[in-house]
Amino acid sequence: MNRPRLDDPAWLDTQYNNRARVANAQAILNRWAEASALARERSPRKVLDVRYGDSPAETLDIFPTEQPNAPVLVFVHGGYWRSLDKSDHSFVAPAFVADGATVVVPNYALCPAVTIEAICLQIVRAVAWTWRHVAEHGGDPSRIALAGHSAGGHLVAMMLSCRWKMVADDLPPQPVSGALAISGLYDLEPVRLTPFLKDDLRLTPQQVSRASPAFFPRPKAGRLYATVGADESDEFLRHNQLIRDQWGPTAVPVCETVPRADHFTVLESLVDPAGRLHELALRLLNLR
C-alpha cells in the first residue's frame, strides 16, 4: 500500500477532488436531488425535519416501513463535511423501506461554520435520538445499523468508537449493530493538507489525531463493513484497506471494492436491491 505524498499539494488535490476526477459528477448529484425529491413525494409515511438537537442543522428525516418493530438504517451523507444535505439523499430510503426497514437520514452543520469534531458529536446525538425515539415511528431500537458515504463513511466509523455510556447513562454500551462505510476516510492527515479542502475544514494536527478512526483502538462491539469503488483514487483505496489493517478482520470482516464504480456511482450498488452494498446493509440489519 503506497503512502500518501503529503509534501505534494497537486497530488493531494488529484487524489481527493472527486468532482474533478469524475467528469459527470454534477450530473450525478443532480440526479440524486431529483430522485430524493421524488422519494419524499411518494413516501406517504415520511416524517421530515425532526429535531434531534438544539442547533438549526440538527434535524433528521424518517422514512418508516409498514412493518412493525422494523430494523433501522441510519444513513449519513457525504460532501467532505462541507457540502450537501440530507434532502439530497432521500433516494437511499425507498429500496430499504420496501425491504422492511425504517430509514433515518440526519443532517448536520457544515464546515467551516463548525469543526469535524463538532459534526461527529452531532451524529452521536442523531444516533442517540434514534435509539430513544425510533420506536415511536415503528422502528426497533435494538436493531439499528449505520451506513455512510465518503465523509459519512468517516462519521459512521467514528460512531463505532464512541464511548456511549459517557454520552448518557440511559444509552447502551453500543447502540448499533454495525456500520457500512462507503468510500470512507479514516486518516485525516492528508485531508488536512489537501489544498482545495483545507481552508474550509481548518483541521489542526490535534483535531486529526482526535478524528482519525484508523488510529483508534479496535471497537469492542459493532462490525464495520469497509467498501470503496474500484475506480476511485489510490488514496480512497488506501483508506479502505487501512481501516481493515488497523482494526483487524474481526472488527472489519468486510473490506471490498465495488467493480466499475467511481466515488459517486458506488451508491448505485446501495440502492439497487441486487447490489452488493445493498446486500451488505441488509446483512447488518439482519434482513439477509
VEXLO-897212 format. One line per field, with one value per residue (C-alpha): residue number from 1; x, y, z; chain; residue in three letters. Coordinates in Angstrom, 2 decimals, m for minus. Each point is the difference from the previous one (the first is absolute). Last residue first. Layout:
BEGIN
k	[NUM,...]
x	[X,...]
y	[Y,...]
z	[Z,...]
c	[A,...]
r	[ALA,...]
***
This chain:
BEGIN
k	[288,287,286,285,284,283,282,281,280,279,278,277,276,275,274,273,272,271,270,269,268,267,266,265,264,263,262,261,260,259,258,257,256,255,254,253,252,251,250,249,248,247,246,245,244,243,242,241,240,239,238,237,236,235,234,233,232,231,230,229,228,227,226,225,224,223,222,221,220,219,218,217,216,215,214,213,212,211,210,209,208,207,206,205,204,203,202,201,200,199,198,197,196,195,194,193,192,191,190,189,188,187,186,185,184,183,182,181,180,179,178,177,176,175,174,173,172,171,170,169,168,167,166,165,164,163,162,161,160,159,158,157,156,155,154,153,152,151,150,149,148,147,146,145,144,143,142,141,140,139,138,137,136,135,134,133,132,131,130,129,128,127,126,125,124,123,122,121,120,119,118,117,116,115,114,113,112,111,110,109,108,107,106,105,104,103,102,101,100,99,98,97,96,95,94,93,92,91,90,89,88,87,86,85,84,83,82,81,80,79,78,77,76,75,74,73,72,71,70,69,68,67,66,65,64,63,62,61,60,59,58,57,56,55,54,53,52,51,50,49,48,47,46,45,44,43,42,41,40,39,38,37,36,35,34,33,32,31,30,29,28,27,26,25,24,23,22,21,20,19,18,17,16,15,14,13,12,11,10,9,8,7,6,5,4,3,2,1]
x	[m30.44,m2.26,2.29,0.42,3.77,m0.69,m2.47,2.76,2.35,m2.61,m0.61,3.74,0.17,m2.81,m3.10,m2.39,1.81,0.16,3.41,1.60,m1.02,1.90,3.29,m0.99,1.34,3.55,0.48,m1.43,0.98,0.40,m0.80,3.11,m0.06,1.03,m2.58,0.73,1.21,m0.08,1.11,2.06,2.37,m0.45,3.21,0.28,m3.75,m0.07,3.02,m1.47,m2.84,2.21,2.47,m2.73,m1.10,3.61,0.57,m2.95,m3.35,m0.69,m0.50,m2.62,0.48,m1.21,0.75,m2.59,0.50,m1.30,m1.29,1.55,3.43,1.13,3.67,2.06,0.10,2.53,m2.30,m2.65,1.72,m1.98,1.99,3.42,m1.14,m1.45,3.40,1.75,m2.42,m2.76,m1.30,m2.66,m0.92,3.49,1.45,m2.21,1.29,3.60,0.12,2.15,m2.68,m1.37,3.45,m0.10,m3.62,0.60,m3.35,m1.81,m2.89,m0.83,m3.10,m0.03,m2.62,m0.38,m0.74,m2.51,m0.66,m0.81,3.41,0.45,m3.76,m1.29,m1.84,3.13,0.75,2.97,2.54,m1.96,0.35,3.76,0.10,2.34,m2.75,m1.41,3.30,m0.40,m3.41,1.55,2.83,m2.43,m2.12,3.04,m0.09,m3.36,m1.62,m1.98,m1.06,m1.88,m2.67,m1.70,m0.62,m1.79,m2.70,m1.76,m3.73,0.17,m0.34,2.51,2.50,0.10,2.80,2.32,m0.59,0.70,3.27,0.96,m0.72,1.83,3.11,m0.39,0.16,3.07,1.80,m0.99,1.59,3.23,m0.10,m0.03,m2.90,m0.81,2.88,m1.33,m3.58,m2.74,m1.67,m2.98,m1.30,m1.58,m2.01,m1.26,m2.52,0.65,m2.46,1.67,m2.22,1.19,3.54,m0.59,m1.83,2.55,3.22,m1.76,m0.51,3.63,0.01,m2.46,2.53,2.28,3.06,3.21,2.79,0.53,1.75,m3.38,m1.29,m3.38,m0.72,m2.60,m1.61,m1.53,m2.59,m1.36,m3.78,m2.08,m3.17,0.27,m1.54,3.38,0.82,1.97,1.32,1.74,2.47,0.74,3.05,0.83,m1.88,1.92,m1.78,0.04,m2.04,m2.62,m2.29,0.28,m2.20,m2.30,m0.73,m3.07,m1.35,3.40,m0.60,0.84,3.01,1.38,m0.65,1.97,2.79,0.07,0.38,2.74,1.89,m0.34,1.54,2.90,0.53,m0.01,2.48,2.37,m0.05,3.75,1.04,3.50,m0.84,m3.01,2.13,2.62,1.87,2.76,0.64,m0.06,2.52,2.27,m0.02,0.86,3.03,1.66,m2.59,0.65,m2.25,1.65,m0.40,m1.59]
y	[m11.11,2.21,m0.01,3.77,m0.39,m2.65,2.31,2.60,m2.55,m1.05,3.60,0.44,m3.03,1.26,m2.04,2.31,2.94,2.87,m0.87,m1.15,3.29,1.73,m0.99,2.25,2.97,m0.87,m2.22,m3.46,m2.63,m2.71,0.79,m0.44,m2.00,m0.15,m2.01,m1.55,3.33,m0.43,m3.64,0.61,2.47,3.57,1.41,m2.13,0.13,3.79,0.37,m2.05,2.45,3.01,m1.27,m0.46,3.56,1.12,m1.94,1.81,m1.64,m2.46,m3.02,1.91,m0.35,m2.25,m0.49,m2.05,0.96,m2.28,1.04,m0.61,0.41,2.50,m0.39,2.68,3.28,0.61,m0.79,2.17,3.28,2.65,0.69,m0.16,2.14,2.50,0.31,0.44,2.86,m0.21,3.18,m1.90,2.87,1.35,m3.53,m1.49,1.17,m0.07,m3.51,0.21,m0.80,m2.74,m1.61,m0.06,m1.16,m3.76,m1.84,1.28,m2.12,m1.02,m1.84,m0.82,m2.59,0.15,m2.43,m1.29,3.45,1.10,m0.99,0.36,0.55,3.56,1.02,1.25,2.59,0.89,m1.73,m3.24,0.39,m0.06,0.57,m2.16,m1.55,3.50,1.16,m2.59,1.51,3.46,m1.06,m1.71,3.15,1.94,m2.42,m1.80,m1.23,m2.98,m0.73,m2.87,0.07,m3.18,0.37,3.29,m1.81,2.46,0.65,3.79,0.42,m2.86,2.36,2.23,m0.92,m1.89,2.55,2.91,m1.64,m0.51,3.64,1.19,m1.99,1.43,3.48,m0.97,m1.03,3.30,1.88,m1.95,0.87,3.65,2.43,2.98,m1.09,m2.66,m1.24,m0.56,m3.40,m1.66,m3.42,m2.62,m2.68,m3.07,m2.53,m3.48,m2.47,m0.66,2.59,2.54,m0.98,0.64,3.27,1.63,0.76,2.53,2.20,1.00,3.56,1.09,m1.14,2.77,0.60,1.87,0.53,m3.29,m1.27,m0.36,m3.23,m1.13,m2.03,m2.78,m1.42,m3.40,m1.27,m3.49,m0.13,m0.47,0.19,m0.40,2.87,1.62,3.38,2.66,2.39,3.30,1.59,3.35,1.46,2.82,2.65,m0.81,m1.52,m3.69,m2.84,2.18,m1.68,1.57,m2.46,m2.86,m2.30,m2.24,0.67,m0.27,0.90,3.70,m0.65,m2.56,2.34,2.79,m2.49,m1.20,3.59,0.77,m3.19,0.72,3.44,m1.57,m2.38,2.90,1.84,m2.98,m0.49,0.30,m1.87,1.03,3.70,m0.78,m2.54,2.48,m2.30,m1.65,2.78,2.61,m2.04,m0.35,3.77,0.60,m2.33,m0.17,m2.44,m2.55,m2.68,m3.36,m2.76,m3.27]
z	[4.74,2.10,3.02,m0.33,m0.42,m2.64,m1.73,m0.23,m1.53,m2.57,m0.99,m0.38,m2.31,m2.20,m0.89,1.86,m1.69,2.51,1.43,m3.26,m1.62,2.80,m1.67,m2.92,1.95,1.00,m3.05,m0.60,m2.57,2.65,3.64,2.13,3.20,3.64,1.96,3.40,1.41,3.81,m0.18,m3.13,1.67,1.21,m1.53,m3.15,m0.64,0.48,m2.27,m2.85,m0.55,0.56,m2.60,m2.61,0.65,m0.40,m3.21,m1.55,m0.65,m2.82,2.28,1.97,3.74,2.80,3.70,1.94,3.62,2.74,3.41,3.41,1.58,m2.60,m1.01,1.70,m1.91,m2.77,m2.90,1.67,m0.88,1.93,3.17,m1.67,m2.92,2.47,1.69,m3.33,m0.75,m2.57,m1.54,m1.99,m2.30,m0.70,m0.10,m2.67,m3.40,1.24,1.51,3.17,2.59,m2.28,0.00,3.82,0.24,0.04,m0.02,m3.07,m1.27,m3.55,1.27,3.71,0.98,3.76,2.79,2.50,1.42,3.57,1.45,3.77,0.32,0.48,3.19,1.73,m2.67,m2.20,2.26,m0.37,m3.76,m0.16,m3.76,m2.07,m2.12,m0.50,m1.50,m2.75,m0.74,m0.30,m2.30,m2.35,0.11,m1.19,m2.96,0.22,3.19,1.22,3.56,1.60,2.70,1.20,3.76,m0.61,m2.03,m2.29,m0.26,0.09,3.77,0.29,m1.66,3.07,2.40,m2.35,m2.76,2.33,1.08,m3.66,m0.80,3.12,m0.95,m3.51,1.51,2.00,m3.17,m1.60,2.90,m0.52,m3.70,1.03,m0.40,m2.25,m2.28,m0.32,m0.10,2.55,0.02,m1.62,0.93,m2.31,1.83,m1.89,1.30,m1.34,m1.57,m3.35,m1.70,2.55,m0.98,m3.70,0.72,2.35,m1.90,m2.24,3.07,m0.53,m1.35,2.71,2.60,m1.20,m2.13,0.89,2.53,1.88,m3.15,m1.76,1.54,1.30,3.12,m0.40,3.16,m0.80,2.48,0.50,0.08,3.13,m2.13,m3.80,m1.96,m0.48,1.43,m1.88,2.65,m0.75,2.39,1.57,1.74,m2.41,2.00,3.21,2.99,m0.76,m1.53,m1.65,m2.53,m3.44,m1.86,0.97,m2.94,0.07,m3.51,m1.71,m3.66,0.26,2.21,m2.44,m2.93,1.66,0.67,m3.60,m1.18,2.53,m0.81,m3.72,0.51,1.88,m2.93,m2.48,2.19,0.01,m3.77,m0.56,3.14,1.13,0.45,2.19,1.83,1.13,2.38,m2.02,m2.50,2.77,1.97,m3.03,m0.53,3.66,m0.04,3.46,1.39,m2.71,1.45,0.71,m2.56,1.15]
c	[A,A,A,A,A,A,A,A,A,A,A,A,A,A,A,A,A,A,A,A,A,A,A,A,A,A,A,A,A,A,A,A,A,A,A,A,A,A,A,A,A,A,A,A,A,A,A,A,A,A,A,A,A,A,A,A,A,A,A,A,A,A,A,A,A,A,A,A,A,A,A,A,A,A,A,A,A,A,A,A,A,A,A,A,A,A,A,A,A,A,A,A,A,A,A,A,A,A,A,A,A,A,A,A,A,A,A,A,A,A,A,A,A,A,A,A,A,A,A,A,A,A,A,A,A,A,A,A,A,A,A,A,A,A,A,A,A,A,A,A,A,A,A,A,A,A,A,A,A,A,A,A,A,A,A,A,A,A,A,A,A,A,A,A,A,A,A,A,A,A,A,A,A,A,A,A,A,A,A,A,A,A,A,A,A,A,A,A,A,A,A,A,A,A,A,A,A,A,A,A,A,A,A,A,A,A,A,A,A,A,A,A,A,A,A,A,A,A,A,A,A,A,A,A,A,A,A,A,A,A,A,A,A,A,A,A,A,A,A,A,A,A,A,A,A,A,A,A,A,A,A,A,A,A,A,A,A,A,A,A,A,A,A,A,A,A,A,A,A,A,A,A,A,A,A,A,A,A,A,A,A,A,A,A,A,A,A,A]
r	[ARG,LEU,ASN,LEU,LEU,ARG,LEU,ALA,LEU,GLU,HIS,LEU,ARG,GLY,ALA,PRO,ASP,VAL,LEU,SER,GLU,LEU,VAL,THR,PHE,HIS,ASP,ALA,ARG,PRO,VAL,THR,GLU,CYS,VAL,PRO,VAL,ALA,THR,PRO,GLY,TRP,GLN,ASP,ARG,ILE,LEU,GLN,ASN,HIS,ARG,LEU,PHE,GLU,ASP,SER,GLU,ASP,ALA,GLY,VAL,THR,ALA,TYR,LEU,ARG,GLY,ALA,LYS,PRO,ARG,PRO,PHE,PHE,ALA,PRO,SER,ALA,ARG,SER,VAL,GLN,GLN,PRO,THR,LEU,ARG,LEU,ASP,ASP,LYS,LEU,PHE,PRO,THR,LEU,ARG,VAL,PRO,GLU,LEU,ASP,TYR,LEU,GLY,SER,ILE,ALA,LEU,ALA,GLY,SER,VAL,PRO,GLN,PRO,PRO,LEU,ASP,ASP,ALA,VAL,MET,LYS,TRP,ARG,CYS,SER,LEU,MET,MET,ALA,VAL,LEU,HIS,GLY,GLY,ALA,SER,HIS,GLY,ALA,LEU,ALA,ILE,ARG,SER,PRO,ASP,GLY,GLY,HIS,GLU,ALA,VAL,HIS,ARG,TRP,THR,TRP,ALA,VAL,ALA,ARG,VAL,ILE,GLN,LEU,CYS,ILE,ALA,GLU,ILE,THR,VAL,ALA,PRO,CYS,LEU,ALA,TYR,ASN,PRO,VAL,VAL,VAL,THR,ALA,GLY,ASP,ALA,VAL,PHE,ALA,PRO,ALA,VAL,PHE,SER,HIS,ASP,SER,LYS,ASP,LEU,SER,ARG,TRP,TYR,GLY,GLY,HIS,VAL,PHE,VAL,LEU,VAL,PRO,ALA,ASN,PRO,GLN,GLU,THR,PRO,PHE,ILE,ASP,LEU,THR,GLU,ALA,PRO,SER,ASP,GLY,TYR,ARG,VAL,ASP,LEU,VAL,LYS,ARG,PRO,SER,ARG,GLU,ARG,ALA,LEU,ALA,SER,ALA,GLU,ALA,TRP,ARG,ASN,LEU,ILE,ALA,GLN,ALA,ASN,ALA,VAL,ARG,ALA,ARG,ASN,ASN,TYR,GLN,THR,ASP,LEU,TRP,ALA,PRO,ASP,ASP,LEU,ARG,PRO,ARG,ASN,MET]
***
